[in-house]
């Protein structure tokens, strides 16, 4: 709906009024030309400057509407909207020259017009008109490379723009020929609406046309990314300062507060960045909690990857709890079986007070037997479980496996 009201906002309404009066005067002079060619010819010559001013101002305003929409600024006021002096804007001459095409067609059409020729002329005019509007210069807009890029970017959609050009510029030309004040005013309004509509459609093709935009989803995303990057840089500067003074726990609290509302999204990103962090104490402090959150979400395979990465920085690194330790080993790949066996063999040292020692030993035995083909060592551990954990040895799972 905003596109329909843009032309009626200042200075649109008085530009439409000026265009209607001046174009109506010119239309009458053209009609008089048939009866009084000499006098009317002089009138046309004298009124050309006024007509050029009326159309030039309307065209300038139309171009601003088109560019405003094409740049994604539909919610913003149009800057410089009152600066519509056609005598200081060289591109207005280009607009006037292009407008002569539909005017010539309108006045040369008979009772049985050649619509195929009109369609071809409109299609060509559409390319020229859009290019000059976008480039803001007739010389830049009519360069073959510029025209080719526009045609390639619009592709089959060019036909839709041709329809809007036909309605906009063709309507202005037809209204002059019809010599109707009402039609002239309506045609001027439709021209501005078509310009704004083309701008909106060009915005949707911004990627294909490589259009300069000031507010698009891509730009807003870039701004958001830049702001987020600045926030993270500031965060890591503060983390570095805290760790440098030995306040690792304070640093972790600050980090946790930063990611608390977005653990799922930010945990992996922070983990990757902390791997490059100078103080690995903070890396491991975050890693152990990140690992636990993965296990809580039953993402054991990813938890194992995090575990392996942290072990590369400290081979004494372990999950927060004995239960978490056993769970994370279940997420290991087969090729990591030897590392899993070594970790399980170290379970008693890492968790000396654990009530899951028998579970860890049973897991260790199964890894040795099933994945490493070391049945002898596996059976030794099973025998040890029977001797030191008789209650666990009576469990159905253990007995079934033992037998």
C-alpha positions in Angstrom: 0.0 0.0 0.0 2.9 2.4 0.7 3.8 2.3 -3.0 0.3 3.7 -3.9 0.8 6.6 -1.5 4.4 7.5 -2.2 3.4 9.7 -5.3 1.0 11.7 -3.2 3.5 12.8 -0.6 5.3 16.1 -1.0 6.5 17.1 -3.5 4.6 14.5 -5.5 1.2 16.1 -5.4 2.4 19.5 -6.7 4.6 17.9 -9.3 1.6 16.0 -10.5 -0.4 19.2 -10.6 2.3 21.1 -12.5 2.7 18.2 -14.9 -1.0 18.0 -15.5 -1.4 21.8 -16.3 1.7 22.0 -18.5 1.1 18.8 -20.4 -2.5 19.8 -20.8 -1.4 23.1 -22.3 1.0 21.3 -24.7 -1.7 18.8 -25.7 -4.0 21.7 -26.7 -1.3 23.4 -28.7 -0.7 20.1 -30.6 -4.4 19.9 -31.4 -4.4 23.5 -32.6 -1.5 22.7 -34.8 -3.8 20.9 -37.2 -5.8 24.1 -37.8 -3.1 26.8 -37.2 0.2 25.1 -38.0 2.3 28.3 -37.9 0.9 29.8 -34.7 0.8 26.5 -32.9 4.3 25.6 -34.1 5.5 28.8 -32.4 3.6 28.0 -29.3 5.1 24.5 -29.1 8.6 26.0 -29.5 8.1 28.5 -26.8 6.5 26.0 -24.4 9.2 23.3 -24.8 11.2 24.6 -21.9 8.2 24.6 -19.6 7.2 21.1 -20.8 10.8 19.9 -20.3 10.7 21.2 -16.7 7.3 19.5 -16.0 8.4 16.2 -17.4 11.9 16.4 -16.0 10.7 17.1 -12.5 8.3 14.2 -12.7 11.0 11.9 -14.1 13.5 12.9 -11.4 10.9 12.2 -8.6 10.1 8.9 -10.3 13.8 8.0 -10.3 14.2 8.8 -6.6 11.2 6.6 -5.9 12.7 3.8 -7.9 16.1 4.0 -6.3 14.6 4.4 -2.8 12.7 1.1 -3.2 15.5 -0.6 -5.0 17.9 0.1 -2.1 15.5 -1.4 0.5 14.6 1.9 2.2 10.8 1.7 1.9 10.3 2.6 5.5 12.5 5.7 5.4 11.7 9.2 4.0 13.3 9.9 0.6 16.3 12.3 1.0 16.6 15.3 -1.2 13.1 14.8 -2.4 12.5 18.5 -3.0 15.6 18.9 -5.2 14.0 18.2 -8.6 15.5 20.9 -10.8 15.7 19.4 -14.3 18.0 22.1 -15.5 20.8 21.1 -13.2 20.4 17.3 -13.7 21.9 16.2 -17.0 20.1 12.8 -16.9 16.8 14.7 -17.4 17.8 15.2 -21.0 18.1 11.5 -21.3 14.7 10.9 -19.8 13.1 13.4 -22.2 14.8 11.8 -25.2 13.6 8.4 -24.1 10.1 9.7 -23.5 10.0 10.9 -27.2 9.7 7.2 -28.2 6.3 6.5 -26.6 5.1 10.0 -27.6 6.1 9.3 -31.2 4.4 5.9 -31.1 1.2 7.3 -29.6 0.8 10.0 -32.2 1.8 7.8 -35.1 -0.5 4.9 -34.2 -3.5 4.5 -36.5 -6.8 2.7 -36.0 -5.0 -0.7 -36.5 -1.6 -0.4 -34.7 1.1 -2.9 -35.2 1.2 -4.2 -31.6 4.2 -6.5 -32.3 6.3 -3.4 -33.2 5.0 -1.6 -30.1 5.9 -4.5 -27.9 9.5 -4.7 -29.3 9.9 -0.9 -29.0 8.6 -1.1 -25.4 11.0 -3.9 -24.5 14.0 -2.0 -25.8 12.8 1.2 -24.2 12.5 -0.7 -20.9 16.1 -1.7 -20.9 17.3 1.8 -21.7 14.9 3.5 -19.2 15.9 1.1 -16.3 19.6 1.4 -17.0 19.6 5.2 -17.1 17.5 5.3 -13.9 19.8 3.0 -12.1 23.0 4.5 -13.2 21.8 8.1 -12.9 23.5 9.1 -16.2 22.5 8.6 -19.8 26.1 8.0 -20.9 26.7 5.4 -18.1 23.3 3.9 -18.5 23.6 3.3 -22.3 27.0 1.6 -22.2 26.8 -1.9 -23.8 28.3 -3.6 -20.7 25.8 -1.9 -18.4 22.9 -2.8 -20.7 24.1 -6.4 -21.0 24.5 -6.8 -17.3 20.9 -5.5 -16.7 19.4 -7.8 -19.4 21.3 -10.8 -17.9 20.2 -10.0 -14.4 16.5 -9.4 -15.2 16.3 -12.3 -17.7 12.7 -13.2 -18.4 11.5 -10.8 -15.7 12.3 -8.0 -18.2 8.8 -8.6 -19.8 7.2 -7.6 -16.5 9.2 -4.4 -16.4 8.2 -3.7 -20.0 4.6 -3.9 -18.9 5.2 -1.3 -16.2 7.1 0.9 -18.6 4.2 0.6 -21.1 1.7 1.6 -18.4 3.9 4.4 -17.0 5.5 6.1 -20.0 2.9 4.9 -22.5 0.2 6.2 -20.3 1.7 9.7 -20.2 2.1 9.7 -24.0 -1.5 8.5 -24.5 -2.9 11.1 -22.1 -1.1 13.9 -24.0 -2.7 12.6 -27.3 -6.1 12.2 -25.7 -5.9 15.9 -24.5 -7.6 15.1 -21.2 -6.7 16.9 -18.0 -8.1 14.0 -15.9 -6.1 11.4 -17.9 -3.0 13.5 -17.6 -3.2 13.6 -13.9 -4.0 9.9 -13.6 -1.2 9.0 -16.0 1.3 11.1 -14.0 0.2 9.3 -10.8 0.4 5.8 -12.5 3.9 6.7 -13.8 5.2 7.4 -10.3 3.5 4.2 -8.9 5.1 2.2 -11.7 8.5 3.7 -10.9 8.2 2.7 -7.2 6.9 -0.7 -8.2 9.9 -1.3 -10.5 12.2 -0.2 -7.7 10.6 -2.8 -5.3 11.0 -5.5 -8.0 14.6 -4.6 -8.6 15.2 -4.9 -4.9 14.1 -8.5 -5.1 16.6 -9.1 -7.9 19.4 -7.3 -6.1 21.8 -10.3 -6.1 21.4 -11.0 -9.8 21.9 -7.3 -10.6 24.6 -6.7 -8.0 22.6 -3.6 -6.9 23.9 -1.3 -4.3 21.5 -1.4 -1.4 21.5 0.3 1.9 19.1 -2.0 3.8 18.8 -5.6 2.8 18.6 -8.8 4.8 22.2 -9.5 3.8 23.4 -6.1 5.0 21.5 -6.4 8.2 23.0 -9.8 8.7 26.5 -8.4 8.1 25.9 -5.6 10.6 24.7 -8.1 13.1 27.7 -10.3 12.5 30.0 -7.3 12.9 28.4 -6.3 16.1 28.6 -9.8 17.4 32.3 -10.1 16.4 33.0 -6.8 18.3 31.2 -8.2 21.4 33.2 -11.4 21.2 36.5 -9.5 20.7 35.7 -7.4 23.8 34.8 -10.5 25.8 38.0 -12.3 24.9 40.1 -9.3 25.8 38.5 -9.3 29.2 39.0 -13.1 29.5 42.6 -12.7 28.7 43.0 -10.0 31.4 41.3 -12.2 34.0 43.3 -15.3 33.2 46.5 -13.2 33.1 45.9 -12.3 36.8 45.1 -15.9 37.7 41.3 -15.4 38.0 40.4 -18.3 35.8 37.1 -19.0 37.6 36.0 -15.4 37.3 36.9 -15.6 33.6 34.7 -18.7 33.2 31.8 -17.1 35.0 32.1 -14.2 32.6 32.2 -16.5 29.6 29.3 -18.6 30.9 27.2 -15.5 31.4 27.9 -14.5 27.8 26.7 -17.9 26.3 24.1 -18.9 29.0 21.0 -18.2 26.9 22.4 -19.8 23.8 24.4 -22.8 24.9 23.5 -25.0 21.9 24.5 -22.3 19.4 27.5 -20.7 21.1 29.1 -23.7 22.9 30.8 -25.1 19.8 31.8 -21.7 18.5 33.4 -20.8 21.9 35.1 -24.2 22.1 36.7 -23.7 18.7 37.9 -20.2 19.6 39.1 -21.3 23.1 41.3 -23.9 21.5 43.4 -21.0 20.2 43.2 -19.2 23.5 46.5 -18.6 25.3 45.5 -19.8 28.7 44.4 -23.5 28.3 43.0 -23.6 31.8 40.0 -21.6 30.6 39.7 -23.8 27.5 39.5 -26.9 29.7 37.2 -25.3 32.2 34.7 -24.5 29.4 35.4 -27.9 27.7 34.4 -29.9 30.8 31.0 -28.1 31.1 30.4 -28.1 27.3 31.0 -31.9 27.4 28.5 -32.3 30.2 25.8 -30.3 28.4 26.3 -32.5 25.3 25.8 -35.6 27.4 22.7 -34.1 28.9 21.3 -33.7 25.4 22.4 -37.3 24.6 24.9 -36.1 22.0 27.5 -38.6 23.0 29.4 -38.7 19.7 30.0 -35.0 19.8 30.9 -35.2 23.5 33.5 -37.8 22.7 35.0 -35.4 20.0 35.2 -32.6 22.6 36.8 -35.1 25.1 39.4 -36.1 22.6 40.3 -32.5 21.8 40.6 -31.5 25.5 42.9 -34.6 26.1 45.3 -33.3 23.5 45.8 -30.2 25.8 45.9 -32.1 29.0 46.0 -35.9 29.2 44.6 -35.7 32.8 41.4 -34.0 31.6 38.3 -35.9 32.7 34.5 -35.3 32.7 32.9 -33.8 35.8 31.5 -37.1 37.1 32.2 -40.8 36.8 28.8 -41.4 35.2 29.6 -38.8 32.5 33.0 -40.5 31.9 31.4 -43.9 31.2 28.7 -42.3 29.0 31.2 -40.4 26.9 33.3 -43.4 26.1 30.2 -45.0 24.5 30.3 -42.3 21.9 33.8 -43.2 20.7 34.4 -44.6 17.2 35.9 -48.1 16.7 39.2 -46.7 15.7 39.5 -45.0 19.2 39.1 -48.3 21.0 42.7 -48.4 22.2 42.4 -44.9 23.7 39.1 -45.8 25.3 40.7 -48.9 26.9 43.5 -46.7 28.3 41.1 -44.2 29.7 39.0 -46.9 31.3 42.1 -48.5 32.8 42.7 -45.1 34.5 39.2 -44.9 35.9 40.2 -45.7 39.6 42.8 -42.9 39.6 40.4 -40.3 38.2 37.4 -41.3 40.4 38.8 -43.1 43.5 35.6 -42.9 45.4 33.3 -43.9 42.6 30.5 -46.5 43.0 30.8 -47.2 39.3 34.2 -48.9 39.4 32.7 -52.3 38.5 30.8 -50.7 35.6 34.0 -49.1 34.3 35.9 -52.4 34.6 33.1 -54.3 32.8 33.1 -51.7 30.0 36.9 -52.0 29.8 36.7 -55.8 29.5 34.2 -55.6 26.7 36.3 -53.0 24.7 39.3 -55.3 25.0 37.4 -58.4 23.9 35.0 -57.0 21.3 37.0 -54.2 19.7 40.7 -55.0 20.4 40.6 -58.8 20.1 42.4 -59.1 23.5 40.4 -61.8 25.1 43.0 -62.8 27.6 43.2 -59.3 29.2 39.5 -59.0 29.0 38.9 -62.2 30.9 41.4 -61.2 33.5 39.3 -58.1 34.2 36.1 -60.1 34.3 37.7 -62.4 36.9 38.8 -59.4 38.9 35.2 -58.1 38.9 33.9 -61.5 40.2 36.5 -61.4 43.0 36.2 -57.7 44.1 32.6 -56.9 43.2 30.6 -60.0 43.8 27.3 -58.1 43.9 27.9 -56.7 40.4 29.0 -60.1 39.2 25.5 -61.4 40.0 23.8 -59.1 37.6 22.0 -60.6 34.7 24.0 -58.6 32.1 27.3 -59.6 33.6 26.4 -63.3 33.9 25.0 -63.4 30.5 28.2 -61.9 29.0 30.5 -64.1 31.2 28.9 -67.3 30.1 
